Amino acid sequence: MTLDRERVREAMGALNPKQREAITLAYFGDRTYSDVADQLDIPLGTVKRRIRDGMMKMRPILQQSQDQ
């Protein structure tokens, strides 16, 4: 469990600030993508792109914990 938390922290640290903000609001803040777009005052497509790109950047780091 601690390893998983450490991996999530490491993966979140690999993101740029805009990706981190969008993912934090959506996944840890339990908001919809539309809510995130409204809160950040940006288009919905931008929110989706930031989250998608951020998750793609996080994936290899998070998969390391499954491989070990």
Biopython code that builds the backbone (N, CA, C, O; Angstrom):
import numpy as np
from Bio.PDB.StructureBuilder import StructureBuilder

atoms = [
    (1, "MET", "N", (0.824, -1.197, 0.000)),
    (1, "MET", "CA", (0.000, 0.000, 0.000)),
    (1, "MET", "C", (0.867, 1.259, 0.000)),
    (1, "MET", "O", (0.597, 2.199, -0.748)),
    (2, "THR", "N", (1.899, 1.279, 0.831)),
    (2, "THR", "CA", (2.784, 2.442, 0.878)),
    (2, "THR", "C", (3.500, 2.626, -0.451)),
    (2, "THR", "O", (3.684, 3.753, -0.911)),
    (3, "LEU", "N", (3.898, 1.532, -1.062)),
    (3, "LEU", "CA", (4.556, 1.598, -2.363)),
    (3, "LEU", "C", (3.633, 2.230, -3.388)),
    (3, "LEU", "O", (4.071, 3.044, -4.202)),
    (4, "ASP", "N", (2.356, 1.864, -3.356)),
    (4, "ASP", "CA", (1.388, 2.435, -4.284)),
    (4, "ASP", "C", (1.271, 3.943, -4.094)),
    (4, "ASP", "O", (1.248, 4.691, -5.072)),
    (5, "ARG", "N", (1.199, 4.384, -2.875)),
    (5, "ARG", "CA", (1.122, 5.826, -2.599)),
    (5, "ARG", "C", (2.367, 6.547, -3.092)),
    (5, "ARG", "O", (2.288, 7.635, -3.661)),
    (6, "GLU", "N", (3.507, 5.926, -2.865)),
    (6, "GLU", "CA", (4.761, 6.521, -3.315)),
    (6, "GLU", "C", (4.803, 6.610, -4.835)),
    (6, "GLU", "O", (5.284, 7.600, -5.387)),
    (7, "ARG", "N", (4.311, 5.601, -5.502)),
    (7, "ARG", "CA", (4.282, 5.607, -6.965)),
    (7, "ARG", "C", (3.334, 6.690, -7.490)),
    (7, "ARG", "O", (3.643, 7.371, -8.467)),
    (8, "VAL", "N", (2.195, 6.841, -6.844)),
    (8, "VAL", "CA", (1.251, 7.884, -7.264)),
    (8, "VAL", "C", (1.882, 9.260, -7.071)),
    (8, "VAL", "O", (1.771, 10.123, -7.942)),
    (9, "ARG", "N", (2.540, 9.466, -5.939)),
    (9, "ARG", "CA", (3.230, 10.745, -5.709)),
    (9, "ARG", "C", (4.307, 10.992, -6.755)),
    (9, "ARG", "O", (4.439, 12.095, -7.283)),
    (10, "GLU", "N", (5.068, 9.953, -7.042)),
    (10, "GLU", "CA", (6.119, 10.069, -8.053)),
    (10, "GLU", "C", (5.513, 10.380, -9.422)),
    (10, "GLU", "O", (6.012, 11.239, -10.149)),
    (11, "ALA", "N", (4.443, 9.680, -9.763)),
    (11, "ALA", "CA", (3.796, 9.894, -11.060)),
    (11, "ALA", "C", (3.205, 11.297, -11.149)),
    (11, "ALA", "O", (3.325, 11.956, -12.182)),
    (12, "MET", "N", (2.572, 11.757, -10.080)),
    (12, "MET", "CA", (2.008, 13.105, -10.077)),
    (12, "MET", "C", (3.123, 14.148, -10.194)),
    (12, "MET", "O", (2.924, 15.205, -10.794)),
    (13, "GLY", "N", (4.268, 13.860, -9.635)),
    (13, "GLY", "CA", (5.402, 14.770, -9.708)),
    (13, "GLY", "C", (5.972, 14.894, -11.111)),
    (13, "GLY", "O", (6.656, 15.870, -11.422)),
    (14, "ALA", "N", (5.695, 13.910, -11.961)),
    (14, "ALA", "CA", (6.192, 13.938, -13.335)),
    (14, "ALA", "C", (5.344, 14.829, -14.242)),
    (14, "ALA", "O", (5.731, 15.108, -15.377)),
    (15, "LEU", "N", (4.204, 15.272, -13.749)),
    (15, "LEU", "CA", (3.280, 16.063, -14.560)),
    (15, "LEU", "C", (3.635, 17.542, -14.553)),
    (15, "LEU", "O", (4.271, 18.038, -13.623)),
    (16, "ASN", "N", (3.220, 18.232, -15.592)),
    (16, "ASN", "CA", (3.363, 19.680, -15.538)),
    (16, "ASN", "C", (2.240, 20.226, -14.645)),
    (16, "ASN", "O", (1.258, 19.525, -14.403)),
    (17, "PRO", "N", (2.368, 21.444, -14.159)),
    (17, "PRO", "CA", (1.388, 21.974, -13.193)),
    (17, "PRO", "C", (-0.060, 21.967, -13.698)),
    (17, "PRO", "O", (-0.979, 21.731, -12.914)),
    (18, "LYS", "N", (-0.274, 22.216, -14.972)),
    (18, "LYS", "CA", (-1.643, 22.233, -15.506)),
    (18, "LYS", "C", (-2.244, 20.833, -15.538)),
    (18, "LYS", "O", (-3.423, 20.657, -15.230)),
    (19, "GLN", "N", (-1.452, 19.846, -15.903)),
    (19, "GLN", "CA", (-1.928, 18.465, -15.885)),
    (19, "GLN", "C", (-2.222, 18.024, -14.456)),
    (19, "GLN", "O", (-3.251, 17.407, -14.182)),
    (20, "ARG", "N", (-1.311, 18.348, -13.558)),
    (20, "ARG", "CA", (-1.473, 17.970, -12.155)),
    (20, "ARG", "C", (-2.750, 18.578, -11.576)),
    (20, "ARG", "O", (-3.496, 17.908, -10.862)),
    (21, "GLU", "N", (-2.992, 19.839, -11.887)),
    (21, "GLU", "CA", (-4.184, 20.519, -11.372)),
    (21, "GLU", "C", (-5.459, 19.846, -11.885)),
    (21, "GLU", "O", (-6.379, 19.586, -11.109)),
    (22, "ALA", "N", (-5.516, 19.566, -13.180)),
    (22, "ALA", "CA", (-6.709, 18.953, -13.761)),
    (22, "ALA", "C", (-6.949, 17.557, -13.184)),
    (22, "ALA", "O", (-8.081, 17.216, -12.844)),
    (23, "ILE", "N", (-5.904, 16.760, -13.074)),
    (23, "ILE", "CA", (-6.050, 15.403, -12.538)),
    (23, "ILE", "C", (-6.426, 15.442, -11.062)),
    (23, "ILE", "O", (-7.269, 14.667, -10.613)),
    (24, "THR", "N", (-5.811, 16.329, -10.320)),
    (24, "THR", "CA", (-6.139, 16.448, -8.897)),
    (24, "THR", "C", (-7.605, 16.801, -8.702)),
    (24, "THR", "O", (-8.285, 16.197, -7.873)),
    (25, "LEU", "N", (-8.092, 17.764, -9.453)),
    (25, "LEU", "CA", (-9.491, 18.157, -9.334)),
    (25, "LEU", "C", (-10.428, 17.026, -9.739)),
    (25, "LEU", "O", (-11.414, 16.758, -9.052)),
    (26, "ALA", "N", (-10.121, 16.361, -10.855)),
    (26, "ALA", "CA", (-11.018, 15.326, -11.370)),
    (26, "ALA", "C", (-11.005, 14.058, -10.517)),
    (26, "ALA", "O", (-12.065, 13.547, -10.155)),
    (27, "TYR", "N", (-9.837, 13.554, -10.199)),
    (27, "TYR", "CA", (-9.760, 12.262, -9.536)),
    (27, "TYR", "C", (-9.738, 12.349, -8.019)),
    (27, "TYR", "O", (-10.386, 11.553, -7.340)),
    (28, "PHE", "N", (-9.001, 13.306, -7.488)),
    (28, "PHE", "CA", (-8.925, 13.417, -6.035)),
    (28, "PHE", "C", (-9.975, 14.373, -5.491)),
    (28, "PHE", "O", (-10.342, 14.297, -4.318)),
    (29, "GLY", "N", (-10.459, 15.274, -6.342)),
    (29, "GLY", "CA", (-11.505, 16.206, -5.952)),
    (29, "GLY", "C", (-12.891, 15.711, -6.307)),
    (29, "GLY", "O", (-13.887, 16.369, -6.008)),
    (30, "ASP", "N", (-12.957, 14.540, -6.952)),
    (30, "ASP", "CA", (-14.220, 13.901, -7.311)),
    (30, "ASP", "C", (-15.128, 14.831, -8.116)),
    (30, "ASP", "O", (-16.329, 14.922, -7.863)),
    (31, "ARG", "N", (-14.528, 15.521, -9.091)),
    (31, "ARG", "CA", (-15.295, 16.417, -9.953)),
    (31, "ARG", "C", (-15.382, 15.823, -11.354)),
    (31, "ARG", "O", (-14.510, 15.061, -11.774)),
    (32, "THR", "N", (-16.429, 16.175, -12.061)),
    (32, "THR", "CA", (-16.543, 15.757, -13.453)),
    (32, "THR", "C", (-15.608, 16.613, -14.297)),
    (32, "THR", "O", (-15.128, 17.654, -13.849)),
    (33, "TYR", "N", (-15.358, 16.165, -15.513)),
    (33, "TYR", "CA", (-14.526, 16.959, -16.417)),
    (33, "TYR", "C", (-15.177, 18.319, -16.657)),
    (33, "TYR", "O", (-14.486, 19.334, -16.739)),
    (34, "SER", "N", (-16.495, 18.341, -16.770)),
    (34, "SER", "CA", (-17.210, 19.612, -16.962)),
    (34, "SER", "C", (-17.025, 20.531, -15.765)),
    (34, "SER", "O", (-16.836, 21.737, -15.927)),
    (35, "ASP", "N", (-17.078, 19.963, -14.562)),
    (35, "ASP", "CA", (-16.852, 20.761, -13.348)),
    (35, "ASP", "C", (-15.446, 21.352, -13.349)),
    (35, "ASP", "O", (-15.249, 22.515, -12.996)),
    (36, "VAL", "N", (-14.478, 20.542, -13.747)),
    (36, "VAL", "CA", (-13.087, 21.004, -13.792)),
    (36, "VAL", "C", (-12.958, 22.151, -14.801)),
    (36, "VAL", "O", (-12.311, 23.161, -14.525)),
    (37, "ALA", "N", (-13.581, 21.984, -15.968)),
    (37, "ALA", "CA", (-13.530, 23.029, -16.993)),
    (37, "ALA", "C", (-14.144, 24.321, -16.468)),
    (37, "ALA", "O", (-13.590, 25.402, -16.671)),
    (38, "ASP", "N", (-15.277, 24.214, -15.799)),
    (38, "ASP", "CA", (-15.928, 25.399, -15.236)),
    (38, "ASP", "C", (-15.057, 26.058, -14.170)),
    (38, "ASP", "O", (-14.896, 27.279, -14.150)),
    (39, "GLN", "N", (-14.498, 25.231, -13.284)),
    (39, "GLN", "CA", (-13.685, 25.781, -12.195)),
    (39, "GLN", "C", (-12.436, 26.479, -12.721)),
    (39, "GLN", "O", (-12.049, 27.534, -12.217)),
    (40, "LEU", "N", (-11.810, 25.890, -13.730)),
    (40, "LEU", "CA", (-10.574, 26.465, -14.273)),
    (40, "LEU", "C", (-10.846, 27.493, -15.364)),
    (40, "LEU", "O", (-9.933, 28.176, -15.830)),
    (41, "ASP", "N", (-12.089, 27.595, -15.761)),
    (41, "ASP", "CA", (-12.504, 28.527, -16.816)),
    (41, "ASP", "C", (-11.735, 28.274, -18.120)),
    (41, "ASP", "O", (-11.194, 29.185, -18.747)),
    (42, "ILE", "N", (-11.716, 26.991, -18.494)),
    (42, "ILE", "CA", (-11.082, 26.578, -19.745)),
    (42, "ILE", "C", (-12.046, 25.647, -20.478)),
    (42, "ILE", "O", (-12.967, 25.103, -19.869)),
    (43, "PRO", "N", (-11.839, 25.460, -21.786)),
    (43, "PRO", "CA", (-12.724, 24.572, -22.540)),
    (43, "PRO", "C", (-12.647, 23.116, -22.063)),
    (43, "PRO", "O", (-11.612, 22.651, -21.584)),
    (44, "LEU", "N", (-13.760, 22.424, -22.208)),
    (44, "LEU", "CA", (-13.832, 21.022, -21.808)),
    (44, "LEU", "C", (-12.790, 20.187, -22.536)),
    (44, "LEU", "O", (-12.161, 19.320, -21.930)),
    (45, "GLY", "N", (-12.599, 20.434, -23.818)),
    (45, "GLY", "CA", (-11.594, 19.690, -24.589)),
    (45, "GLY", "C", (-10.192, 19.856, -24.032)),
    (45, "GLY", "O", (-9.389, 18.924, -24.077)),
    (46, "THR", "N", (-9.897, 21.023, -23.512)),
    (46, "THR", "CA", (-8.582, 21.273, -22.911)),
    (46, "THR", "C", (-8.409, 20.438, -21.647)),
    (46, "THR", "O", (-7.343, 19.872, -21.403)),
    (47, "VAL", "N", (-9.467, 20.370, -20.852)),
    (47, "VAL", "CA", (-9.424, 19.545, -19.636)),
    (47, "VAL", "C", (-9.187, 18.084, -20.008)),
    (47, "VAL", "O", (-8.340, 17.415, -19.416)),
    (48, "LYS", "N", (-9.928, 17.604, -20.974)),
    (48, "LYS", "CA", (-9.779, 16.210, -21.398)),
    (48, "LYS", "C", (-8.365, 15.929, -21.893)),
    (48, "LYS", "O", (-7.779, 14.895, -21.573)),
    (49, "ARG", "N", (-7.825, 16.856, -22.674)),
    (49, "ARG", "CA", (-6.470, 16.670, -23.206)),
    (49, "ARG", "C", (-5.432, 16.663, -22.083)),
    (49, "ARG", "O", (-4.528, 15.827, -22.072)),
    (50, "ARG", "N", (-5.567, 17.590, -21.149)),
    (50, "ARG", "CA", (-4.607, 17.640, -20.038)),
    (50, "ARG", "C", (-4.651, 16.352, -19.223)),
    (50, "ARG", "O", (-3.611, 15.814, -18.842)),
    (51, "ILE", "N", (-5.846, 15.869, -18.962)),
    (51, "ILE", "CA", (-5.973, 14.642, -18.166)),
    (51, "ILE", "C", (-5.448, 13.447, -18.946)),
    (51, "ILE", "O", (-4.720, 12.619, -18.398)),
    (52, "ARG", "N", (-5.810, 13.349, -20.218)),
    (52, "ARG", "CA", (-5.341, 12.234, -21.053)),
    (52, "ARG", "C", (-3.819, 12.236, -21.148)),
    (52, "ARG", "O", (-3.176, 11.207, -20.937)),
    (53, "ASP", "N", (-3.250, 13.390, -21.463)),
    (53, "ASP", "CA", (-1.795, 13.485, -21.589)),
    (53, "ASP", "C", (-1.109, 13.190, -20.259)),
    (53, "ASP", "O", (-0.079, 12.517, -20.218)),
    (54, "GLY", "N", (-1.678, 13.691, -19.189)),
    (54, "GLY", "CA", (-1.109, 13.440, -17.866)),
    (54, "GLY", "C", (-1.169, 11.970, -17.491)),
    (54, "GLY", "O", (-0.208, 11.425, -16.948)),
    (55, "MET", "N", (-2.293, 11.328, -17.776)),
    (55, "MET", "CA", (-2.415, 9.906, -17.453)),
    (55, "MET", "C", (-1.439, 9.068, -18.286)),
    (55, "MET", "O", (-0.887, 8.079, -17.803)),
    (56, "MET", "N", (-1.237, 9.472, -19.524)),
    (56, "MET", "CA", (-0.265, 8.754, -20.366)),
    (56, "MET", "C", (1.148, 8.907, -19.812)),
    (56, "MET", "O", (1.953, 7.978, -19.888)),
    (57, "LYS", "N", (1.446, 10.068, -19.259)),
    (57, "LYS", "CA", (2.765, 10.305, -18.669)),
    (57, "LYS", "C", (2.921, 9.513, -17.365)),
    (57, "LYS", "O", (4.017, 9.060, -17.035)),
    (58, "MET", "N", (1.823, 9.352, -16.634)),
    (58, "MET", "CA", (1.863, 8.642, -15.353)),
    (58, "MET", "C", (1.915, 7.123, -15.518)),
    (58, "MET", "O", (2.473, 6.421, -14.674)),
    (59, "ARG", "N", (1.339, 6.626, -16.592)),
    (59, "ARG", "CA", (1.180, 5.180, -16.777)),
    (59, "ARG", "C", (2.471, 4.379, -16.577)),
    (59, "ARG", "O", (2.453, 3.411, -15.818)),
    (60, "PRO", "N", (3.590, 4.735, -17.221)),
    (60, "PRO", "CA", (4.801, 3.912, -17.036)),
    (60, "PRO", "C", (5.286, 3.879, -15.583)),
    (60, "PRO", "O", (5.799, 2.863, -15.116)),
    (61, "ILE", "N", (5.121, 4.974, -14.893)),
    (61, "ILE", "CA", (5.555, 5.029, -13.486)),
    (61, "ILE", "C", (4.661, 4.146, -12.636)),
    (61, "ILE", "O", (5.149, 3.414, -11.775)),
    (62, "LEU", "N", (3.369, 4.206, -12.865)),
    (62, "LEU", "CA", (2.431, 3.405, -12.079)),
    (62, "LEU", "C", (2.540, 1.926, -12.420)),
    (62, "LEU", "O", (2.324, 1.079, -11.554)),
    (63, "GLN", "N", (2.868, 1.603, -13.654)),
    (63, "GLN", "CA", (3.020, 0.201, -14.042)),
    (63, "GLN", "C", (4.245, -0.436, -13.415)),
    (63, "GLN", "O", (4.296, -1.655, -13.256)),
    (64, "GLN", "N", (5.227, 0.369, -13.060)),
    (64, "GLN", "CA", (6.427, -0.177, -12.393)),
    (64, "GLN", "C", (6.034, -0.908, -11.121)),
    (64, "GLN", "O", (6.613, -1.945, -10.799)),
    (65, "SER", "N", (5.060, -0.381, -10.397)),
    (65, "SER", "CA", (4.656, -1.011, -9.140)),
    (65, "SER", "C", (3.984, -2.362, -9.389)),
    (65, "SER", "O", (4.059, -3.246, -8.536)),
    (66, "GLN", "N", (3.335, -2.538, -10.533)),
    (66, "GLN", "CA", (2.710, -3.815, -10.855)),
    (66, "GLN", "C", (3.744, -4.825, -11.302)),
    (66, "GLN", "O", (3.582, -6.026, -11.083)),
    (67, "ASP", "N", (4.808, -4.344, -11.929)),
    (67, "ASP", "CA", (5.836, -5.241, -12.444)),
    (67, "ASP", "C", (6.766, -5.753, -11.353)),
    (67, "ASP", "O", (7.458, -6.754, -11.544)),
    (68, "GLN", "N", (6.786, -5.084, -10.230)),
    (68, "GLN", "CA", (7.724, -5.474, -9.168)),
    (68, "GLN", "C", (7.095, -6.393, -8.168)),
    (68, "GLN", "O", (7.751, -6.811, -7.215)),
]
sb = StructureBuilder()
sb.init_structure("model")
sb.init_model(0)
sb.init_chain("A")
sb.init_seg("    ")
for serial, (resi, resn, name, xyz) in enumerate(atoms, 1):
    if name == "N":
        sb.init_residue(resn, " ", resi, " ")
    sb.init_atom(name, np.array(xyz, "f"), 0.0, 1.0, " ", f" {name:<3s}", serial, name[0])
structure = sb.get_structure()
